[in-house]
């Protein structure tokens, strides 16, 4: 009987440990691309193929995108909002796919991990 309780306790503790690292909701990732491109080109070149690749691997999806404008109205950089469902597999895949799609030097991804802001260089 004592071994049964130990086994149940072990199973409970392992279950709790695995749940700490399970993704309950997607993690919002901001992709900052230092390139002045128009919205349609941004969608065709980056957003659409990235979304297809993420969904095919069941790692997340592209939620949208935008442009940061300079004071003169020209585009300074563009951004893509991505929701990843699995950071362990999603971050390396996201970086690799962005490089494959031809993002320029200075491209970064930004997200929060355990209430800490993380900024990683893609290229």
Buried (B, 14 or more C-beta within 10 A) or exposed (E): EEEEEEEEEEEEEEEEEEEEEEEEEBBBBBBBBBBBBEEEEBBEBBBEBBBEBBEEBEBBBBBEBEBEEEEEEEBEBBBBBBBBBBBEBBBEBBBEBBEEBEBEEEBBBBBEEEEEEBEEEBB
